[in-house]
Each structure stands twice: as C-alpha cells, then as structure tokens.
Amino acid sequence: MELKRVVVTGLGALTPIGNTVTEYWNGLINGVSGAAPITRFDATNFKTKFACEVKNFKPEDFLDRKEVRKLDPFVQYALVSTDEAVIDSGLDFDTSDTNRIGVIWGSGIGGLKTFLDEVSNFAKGDGTPRYNPFFIPKMILDIAPGHISIKYGLRGPNFSTVSACASSTNALIDGFNYLRLGMADVIISGGSEAIINEAGMGGFNAMHALSTRNEDPATASRPFDKDRDGFVAGEGAGTIILEELEHAKARGAKIYAEIVGGGMSADANHITAPHPEGLGARLVMTNALKDAGLSTSDIDYINVHGTSTPLGDISESKAIIDLFGEDAFRLNISSTKSMTGHLLGAAGAIESIAAILAVKNNIVPPTINHFTDDPEINPRLNLTFNTAQERLVRAAQSNTFGFGGHNASVIFKKYEG
C-alpha cells in the first residue's frame, strides 16, 4: 500500500508569549520571556510564585458567556487556538466531507481547575454532595476534541492522547498516520493545558520539579545553563491542521511544510527521571528519522524537549551527539521552553509550530537565559543561545518526553510539490 503524503495547512496558537501565531512567532524570534508572578491565585505560601501564564486573554471575547461557564480553561484554550487554525487553513466545512475530517487532541492533565474547584467546594461543605452537573464533562481529557468536533460538525476520528508531556506530539503522530493510511482527509490536531492553579503548582513543587527563582522569574527557565534549577510551568494551546496532500492541492490550500515522520519510544527507566544516557531519547529520534526516510545529515534544526531540569538537558544532549555524531555540531538546537515555559501536554503542539515556522522562514528561535556554560554539555553543540539565527532549514525535528518515560518525536520538512 502506497502511503499518502501529509502537509500542514493551518496553525493556531495561544501561548504565554503571544495569543496568535504571529504574536507567538515574533515573541520566539525576539527572545521574549513569558514568565512573571502568578496572577491566577495567591501564591504567597508556595515555593514557586511565578509561571508562564497566558496574558490578556478573556474567553468571553471568543466564546458565548454562558458556554464559558461550562468549559474548563484547557477547553477554552483549545477552542480559541483551533478557531485561528481553521480560519488560517481556509477550510470550508459547508462544502467538505465532514465525515472524513477528524480531531485528535493531546492533554497531559485536562480539567485540573474544574476538579480542584469541585472537590474544594465539597470539602468546605457539610458533607452533602452538591456537585455541578458539568463537573465530569468539564474535566475529562477527551472533552476538548469533543467540543471542537461539535462546533464544526466534524464526524471523523475523534479522541484524545495522553502521554504526559508527549501528549500532543502523540496526537500529531496519530493524525499523520490516519491521513497517510487514507482513513481521513483532514485532522485537526494539537494540545492544550491549564495547570497554573493551587493543585498544579503545589503538586509539581512537591516533586521539586519547578524552578524556585522567585527573585528573577523572567530568567528562571534556563535550558542547558549550569545554574538551571527546574522547569517553569506554562499554559495555553496549539493547533495544527494536518491534511492529505491531494486534498489540500485540490482546494488550493497554502502549505506551510510537510510532515514526514514520527517516532515513539519508552525510557523504561523511572517514572519521572529520564534515562541518564538518553537511550529512550536516542531511540525516539532514530525511529522518527527511519519513518521519514531521512538521515541525520538531512536535519538542520532540533527543537529539543529541553525543560531546564538538571538531568533532562544533559541526557538529551548526550542522545543527540550519540545519534547524530559529527552532524550534531552542524545543526542548530534550541529549547523554546526558555521563553514559553513548559506547557506539559500542549508542549509538543506549540513546539511543532515553532519547528514548522523555522522550516518556512529559515529562522531558528533561540534558547534564551544562557549565562553559564555547563561543563557536562558539549560546548561544540550550537544551542542557539540568546539570539535567533538565520539559516536554511530544510527539515526540523521536534522532541517531547513525558513522565512515565514516554517519548515522541516528529519531523517536518520543506514542501516540494
């Protein structure tokens, strides 16, 4: 069976450094930090008092006021980013076969704010269960693609992927596979997350996973820097319209890039720590390259997982050198989490958008907040520190790794007709 080609025809983003794709990309290439003191709740007693929040966002500007009350923030974010992507794609659902248009969406945690509010209200009461009838429908992970499909009348494949911080990359890979196997014409894919609340921040603080650089939040996310002390929590959503090539050409769609490969693997090492030698990271990149039919010499940019944790950054850099050999020192590498923070289940979506736009625009966004070299990270690696770099980007790879040892990697390249 000959596999079909799959291209990217629409993008949408709602991030801590921009509420549209254009704003997001401008923030990336200009090295803007999205970290600031938390406004979602009183963080006075928390170890970490800052995060990368979505800013200047009012859901009522996009969604019916009555509907907003029925939607957890992670669903609100999904709907808003998807609306931008659909408009960008030029898709007309009135003239499309909506039985062959699906939604595959990733989230690592889902409606945490809804769960927190409902359980807290019960705990404060007299023991009588007075739960909101929308409690479960607001909270469950699969409700985001459900709402997207209902809004647009899409009856194709519809489900959520859950693999912690690899969730939306897995959603992209699933969408890619459905399309190249001919099981759909269009897949709306991406991810959303909204964990900046008392439970999310308190839980990650208890794991000692978050940076506590409260005196200087803007520089707290420091991937590959010697003094990194944990990741910075982020929130938001990213949407990518994946489309079978002939379907896209038939309607005259603009094409950002072609998605050519996806890889998956497991560390099989620890529930939260990466393999110290990066074995799972190497394997997932190997699998993606094999799936794409590319060699290491074909990749010009890697958007790395690069969370700013002491162990993770070292293991990923080892994996790149181990796999790419001398090619590792020719390509550009960057962690855009230095600007957006870590969007957990949505990270793969917004970082894939960064990779797609790097391919389209031949600009590699930087890894900001680098001050001190880490002697455990090879200085020959071009980690694109502090300033964006212009270069030809023929193909870009995006890595995401999640708690539980889940690894996923996707590759995008310039579209050639």
C-alpha positions as CSV (number, residue, x, y, z in Angstrom):
1,M,0.0,0.0,0.0
2,E,1.4,3.4,-1.0
3,L,1.3,5.9,1.8
4,K,-0.2,9.3,1.2
5,R,1.7,12.5,1.8
6,V,0.6,14.8,4.6
7,V,1.0,18.6,4.8
8,V,0.4,21.4,7.3
9,T,-2.2,23.9,6.1
10,G,-3.2,25.8,9.2
11,L,-1.8,26.9,12.5
12,G,-3.3,28.4,15.7
13,A,-1.6,29.3,19.0
14,L,-2.5,30.7,22.4
15,T,0.7,31.0,24.4
16,P,2.4,32.8,27.3
17,I,4.3,35.0,24.7
18,G,1.5,35.6,22.2
19,N,-2.2,34.9,21.7
20,T,-1.9,34.3,18.0
21,V,0.6,32.5,15.8
22,T,2.1,35.8,14.6
23,E,2.5,37.1,18.1
24,Y,3.9,33.8,19.3
25,W,6.5,33.6,16.5
26,N,7.5,37.3,17.0
27,G,7.9,36.5,20.7
28,L,10.1,33.5,19.9
29,I,12.5,35.1,17.4
30,N,12.8,38.2,19.6
31,G,13.6,36.1,22.7
32,V,10.7,37.2,24.9
33,S,10.2,35.5,28.3
34,G,6.7,34.7,29.3
35,A,7.5,34.1,33.0
36,A,6.0,36.5,35.6
37,P,4.5,36.4,39.0
38,I,1.3,34.3,39.2
39,T,-2.0,36.1,38.9
40,R,-4.3,33.1,38.8
41,F,-4.3,32.7,42.6
42,D,-2.5,33.9,45.7
43,A,0.9,32.1,45.5
44,T,2.4,33.8,48.7
45,N,2.8,30.5,50.5
46,F,4.0,28.4,47.5
47,K,7.7,27.6,46.9
48,T,7.3,28.8,43.3
49,K,5.4,32.1,42.9
50,F,5.7,32.6,39.1
51,A,4.7,30.9,35.9
52,C,4.2,31.4,32.2
53,E,0.6,32.4,32.1
54,V,-1.5,33.3,29.0
55,K,-1.9,37.0,29.2
56,N,-4.6,39.5,28.2
57,F,-7.0,36.6,27.5
58,K,-10.7,36.9,28.0
59,P,-12.6,33.8,26.9
60,E,-15.8,35.9,26.5
61,D,-14.1,37.7,23.6
62,F,-14.2,34.4,21.7
63,L,-16.9,32.3,23.3
64,D,-20.5,32.7,24.4
65,R,-20.6,33.9,28.0
66,K,-23.0,31.0,29.0
67,E,-20.7,28.5,27.4
68,V,-17.6,29.8,29.1
69,R,-19.0,28.7,32.5
70,K,-19.3,25.1,31.1
71,L,-15.8,24.9,29.8
72,D,-12.6,24.3,31.8
73,P,-9.8,26.7,30.7
74,F,-7.9,23.9,28.9
75,V,-11.0,23.5,26.6
76,Q,-11.3,27.3,26.2
77,Y,-7.7,27.4,25.1
78,A,-8.3,24.5,22.6
79,L,-11.3,26.2,21.0
80,V,-9.6,29.5,20.6
81,S,-6.4,28.2,19.1
82,T,-8.4,25.9,16.8
83,D,-10.6,28.8,15.5
84,E,-7.4,30.6,14.4
85,A,-6.1,27.5,12.7
86,V,-9.3,26.8,10.9
87,I,-9.5,30.3,9.6
88,D,-5.9,30.2,8.6
89,S,-6.4,26.9,6.7
90,G,-9.2,28.3,4.6
91,L,-11.2,25.1,5.2
92,D,-14.9,25.4,4.3
93,F,-16.8,22.8,6.3
94,D,-20.0,23.5,4.4
95,T,-18.5,22.2,1.2
96,S,-16.3,19.5,2.8
97,D,-17.0,15.9,3.6
98,T,-17.0,16.3,7.3
99,N,-17.2,12.5,7.8
100,R,-13.6,12.5,6.8
101,I,-12.4,15.3,9.0
102,G,-11.3,14.4,12.5
103,V,-9.9,15.8,15.7
104,I,-7.1,14.2,17.6
105,W,-6.1,16.2,20.7
106,G,-3.5,15.9,23.4
107,S,-3.5,17.0,27.1
108,G,-1.5,15.7,29.9
109,I,-3.8,16.5,32.8
110,G,-7.0,18.1,31.4
111,G,-9.5,19.9,33.6
112,L,-7.5,20.2,36.7
113,K,-9.0,23.6,37.7
114,T,-12.5,22.1,37.5
115,F,-11.5,19.1,39.6
116,L,-9.8,21.4,42.2
117,D,-12.8,23.7,42.5
118,E,-15.5,21.0,42.8
119,V,-13.6,18.9,45.4
120,S,-12.6,22.0,47.3
121,N,-16.3,23.1,47.4
122,F,-17.3,19.7,48.7
123,A,-14.6,19.7,51.4
124,K,-15.8,23.1,52.6
125,G,-19.4,22.0,52.9
126,D,-21.4,19.9,55.3
127,G,-20.6,16.6,53.6
128,T,-23.7,16.7,51.3
129,P,-22.6,16.2,47.7
130,R,-23.6,19.2,45.7
131,Y,-21.5,18.8,42.6
132,N,-22.0,20.8,39.5
133,P,-23.7,18.7,36.8
134,F,-21.0,19.9,34.4
135,F,-18.2,18.7,36.7
136,I,-17.4,15.5,34.8
137,P,-18.0,16.8,31.2
138,K,-15.8,19.9,32.0
139,M,-12.9,17.8,33.5
140,I,-12.4,14.8,31.3
141,L,-9.5,14.8,28.9
142,D,-11.4,13.8,25.8
143,I,-13.8,16.7,26.0
144,A,-11.6,19.2,24.1
145,P,-11.7,17.3,20.8
146,G,-15.4,16.6,21.5
147,H,-16.2,20.3,21.7
148,I,-14.1,21.0,18.6
149,S,-16.0,18.4,16.6
150,I,-19.4,19.6,17.8
151,K,-18.6,23.2,17.0
152,Y,-17.6,22.4,13.4
153,G,-19.8,19.3,12.8
154,L,-16.8,17.0,12.2
155,R,-17.6,13.3,12.2
156,G,-14.2,11.8,11.5
157,P,-11.8,10.1,14.1
158,N,-12.2,11.9,17.4
159,F,-10.2,11.1,20.6
160,S,-7.5,12.3,23.0
161,T,-4.0,11.1,23.5
162,V,-2.4,11.1,27.0
163,S,1.3,10.6,27.5
164,A,2.1,13.4,29.9
165,C,4.4,16.0,28.2
166,A,4.5,14.0,24.9
167,S,0.7,14.0,24.6
168,S,0.2,16.5,21.7
169,T,3.2,15.1,19.8
170,N,1.5,11.7,20.0
171,A,-1.7,13.4,18.8
172,L,0.2,14.7,15.8
173,I,1.7,11.3,15.0
174,D,-1.7,9.7,15.2
175,G,-3.2,12.3,12.9
176,F,-0.3,11.8,10.5
177,N,-0.9,8.1,10.4
178,Y,-4.6,8.3,9.9
179,L,-4.1,10.6,7.0
180,R,-1.3,8.7,5.2
181,L,-3.3,5.5,5.6
182,G,-6.2,7.1,3.8
183,M,-8.6,7.0,6.8
184,A,-9.3,10.7,6.7
185,D,-8.7,13.8,4.6
186,V,-8.1,16.3,7.4
187,I,-7.1,16.0,11.0
188,I,-7.3,18.9,13.4
189,S,-4.5,18.1,15.9
190,G,-2.8,19.8,18.8
191,G,-2.9,20.1,22.5
192,S,-3.9,22.3,25.4
193,E,-3.1,22.6,29.1
194,A,-4.2,24.7,32.1
195,I,-2.4,23.7,35.2
196,I,-1.5,27.1,36.8
197,N,-3.6,26.7,39.9
198,E,-3.0,25.6,43.5
199,A,-3.1,21.9,42.7
200,G,-0.8,22.1,39.7
201,M,1.8,24.3,41.2
202,G,1.7,22.6,44.6
203,G,2.0,19.2,43.1
204,F,5.0,20.0,40.9
205,N,6.6,21.9,43.8
206,A,6.2,18.8,46.0
207,M,8.2,16.9,43.3
208,H,10.9,19.5,43.3
209,A,10.4,19.8,39.6
210,L,9.9,23.6,39.3
211,S,12.3,26.4,39.4
212,T,12.2,28.5,42.5
213,R,14.0,31.5,41.1
214,N,11.3,33.8,42.6
215,E,13.7,36.8,42.6
216,D,14.0,36.8,38.8
217,P,11.2,34.9,37.1
218,A,12.0,36.2,33.6
219,T,15.3,34.3,33.5
220,A,14.2,31.2,35.5
221,S,13.8,28.9,32.6
222,R,17.5,28.2,31.7
223,P,17.8,25.1,29.5
224,F,21.4,23.9,29.2
225,D,22.7,26.6,31.6
226,K,24.8,25.4,34.5
227,D,22.6,27.0,37.1
228,R,19.2,25.7,35.9
229,D,17.0,24.6,38.7
230,G,13.9,23.2,37.2
231,F,11.2,24.0,34.7
232,V,8.7,26.9,34.6
233,A,5.1,25.9,34.4
234,G,3.3,27.2,31.3
235,E,-0.3,27.1,29.9
236,G,-2.0,27.5,26.5
237,A,-2.7,25.6,23.3
238,G,-1.5,25.0,19.9
239,T,-3.5,23.7,16.8
240,I,-2.1,22.2,13.6
241,I,-4.2,21.4,10.6
242,L,-2.9,18.2,9.0
243,E,-4.2,17.5,5.5
244,E,-3.7,14.8,2.9
245,L,-1.7,16.4,0.1
246,E,-4.0,15.8,-2.8
247,H,-7.0,17.1,-0.8
248,A,-5.0,20.2,0.1
249,K,-3.9,20.8,-3.5
250,A,-7.5,20.3,-4.8
251,R,-8.8,23.2,-2.8
252,G,-5.7,25.4,-3.4
253,A,-4.6,25.4,0.2
254,K,-1.4,27.2,1.3
255,I,1.1,24.7,2.6
256,Y,3.5,25.5,5.5
257,A,5.5,22.3,5.5
258,E,5.2,18.6,5.0
259,I,5.2,16.2,8.0
260,V,7.3,13.3,7.0
261,G,8.0,11.2,10.1
262,G,7.0,10.4,13.6
263,G,8.8,8.2,16.2
264,M,7.8,6.9,19.7
265,S,9.7,5.1,22.4
266,A,9.9,4.5,26.1
267,D,12.7,5.0,28.6
268,A,11.7,2.0,30.7
269,N,13.8,3.6,33.4
270,H,11.9,5.7,36.0
271,I,8.5,7.3,36.5
272,T,9.9,10.9,36.3
273,A,13.6,10.8,35.6
274,P,15.0,10.4,32.0
275,H,17.4,7.7,31.2
276,P,20.8,9.1,32.3
277,E,22.4,8.2,28.9
278,G,19.4,9.3,26.9
279,L,18.7,5.8,25.5
280,G,15.0,6.5,25.0
281,A,15.7,9.9,23.5
282,R,18.1,8.4,21.0
283,L,15.7,5.7,20.1
284,V,12.7,8.0,19.5
285,M,14.8,10.3,17.2
286,T,16.1,7.2,15.4
287,N,12.6,5.9,14.9
288,A,11.4,9.3,13.6
289,L,14.3,9.6,11.1
290,K,13.7,6.0,9.9
291,D,9.9,6.7,9.5
292,A,10.7,9.8,7.5
293,G,13.3,8.1,5.3
294,L,15.9,10.7,6.3
295,S,19.4,10.6,7.6
296,T,21.0,12.8,10.3
297,S,22.6,14.9,7.6
298,D,19.1,16.0,6.4
299,I,18.1,17.7,9.7
300,D,19.1,21.3,10.2
301,Y,17.2,22.1,13.4
302,I,16.0,20.3,16.5
303,N,13.5,21.9,18.8
304,V,14.5,19.9,21.9
305,H,12.5,18.9,24.9
306,G,15.0,21.0,27.0
307,T,12.9,21.6,30.1
308,S,15.7,23.3,32.2
309,T,16.0,20.4,34.6
310,P,19.4,19.3,35.8
311,L,19.2,15.7,34.5
312,G,16.9,16.1,31.4
313,D,19.0,18.6,29.5
314,I,22.2,16.5,29.9
315,S,20.6,13.3,28.8
316,E,19.0,14.8,25.7
317,S,22.3,16.4,24.6
318,K,24.0,13.1,25.0
319,A,21.4,11.4,22.9
320,I,21.8,13.9,20.1
321,I,25.6,13.5,20.0
322,D,25.3,9.8,20.2
323,L,22.9,9.6,17.3
324,F,24.0,12.4,15.1
325,G,27.7,12.1,15.5
326,E,29.5,15.0,13.7
327,D,26.2,16.1,12.3
328,A,25.3,17.1,15.8
329,F,27.7,20.0,15.6
330,R,26.4,21.2,12.2
331,L,22.8,21.7,13.1
332,N,21.0,24.3,15.3
333,I,19.4,23.2,18.6
334,S,17.1,25.3,20.7
335,S,14.7,25.0,23.6
336,T,11.8,27.4,23.2
337,K,10.7,26.4,26.7
338,S,13.2,29.1,27.8
339,M,10.5,31.5,26.6
340,T,7.2,29.8,26.9
341,G,7.8,27.7,30.0
342,H,6.7,24.0,29.9
343,L,3.1,23.6,28.6
344,L,3.2,19.9,29.5
345,G,0.6,18.2,27.2
346,A,0.5,21.2,24.9
347,A,4.3,21.5,24.6
348,G,4.5,19.2,21.5
349,A,1.9,21.3,19.6
350,I,3.4,24.7,20.2
351,E,7.0,23.5,19.7
352,S,6.0,21.8,16.5
353,I,4.6,25.1,15.4
354,A,8.0,26.6,16.1
355,A,9.7,23.9,14.1
356,I,7.2,24.4,11.2
357,L,7.8,28.1,11.1
358,A,11.6,27.6,11.3
359,V,11.3,25.5,8.2
360,K,9.1,28.0,6.5
361,N,11.0,31.2,7.5
362,N,14.6,29.8,7.7
363,I,15.0,31.3,11.2
364,V,15.8,29.3,14.3
365,P,14.4,30.7,17.5
366,P,16.9,30.9,20.4
367,T,17.4,29.3,23.8
368,I,17.3,32.4,26.0
369,N,18.6,32.9,29.5
370,H,22.0,31.4,29.0
371,F,24.6,32.8,31.3
372,T,27.0,30.0,32.3
373,D,28.2,27.0,30.3
374,D,27.5,23.6,31.8
375,P,30.8,21.5,31.7
376,E,28.7,18.4,31.3
377,I,27.2,19.6,28.0
378,N,29.5,19.5,24.9
379,P,30.4,23.1,24.0
380,R,30.5,22.3,20.3
381,L,26.7,22.0,20.2
382,N,25.1,25.0,18.7
383,L,22.3,25.6,21.2
384,T,21.3,28.9,19.6
385,F,21.9,30.8,22.8
386,N,20.1,34.1,23.4
387,T,19.7,35.2,19.8
388,A,17.7,33.8,16.9
389,Q,19.8,32.6,13.9
390,E,19.0,32.8,10.2
391,R,19.9,29.7,8.3
392,L,18.5,27.3,5.7
393,V,16.2,24.9,7.5
394,R,15.4,22.0,5.1
395,A,14.0,19.8,7.9
396,A,13.3,20.3,11.6
397,Q,12.7,17.7,14.3
398,S,10.7,18.3,17.5
399,N,11.2,16.2,20.6
400,T,8.9,15.8,23.6
401,F,9.4,13.5,26.6
402,G,6.9,12.8,29.3
403,F,6.7,11.4,32.9
404,G,6.4,7.7,32.7
405,G,9.2,7.5,30.2
406,H,7.0,8.4,27.1
407,N,9.0,9.8,24.2
408,A,7.7,11.2,20.9
409,S,9.4,13.0,18.0
410,V,8.1,14.5,14.7
411,I,9.9,15.7,11.6
412,F,8.7,18.5,9.3
413,K,10.5,19.4,6.0
414,K,10.1,22.0,3.3
415,Y,7.2,21.1,1.0
416,E,8.3,20.2,-2.5
417,G,5.5,19.6,-5.0
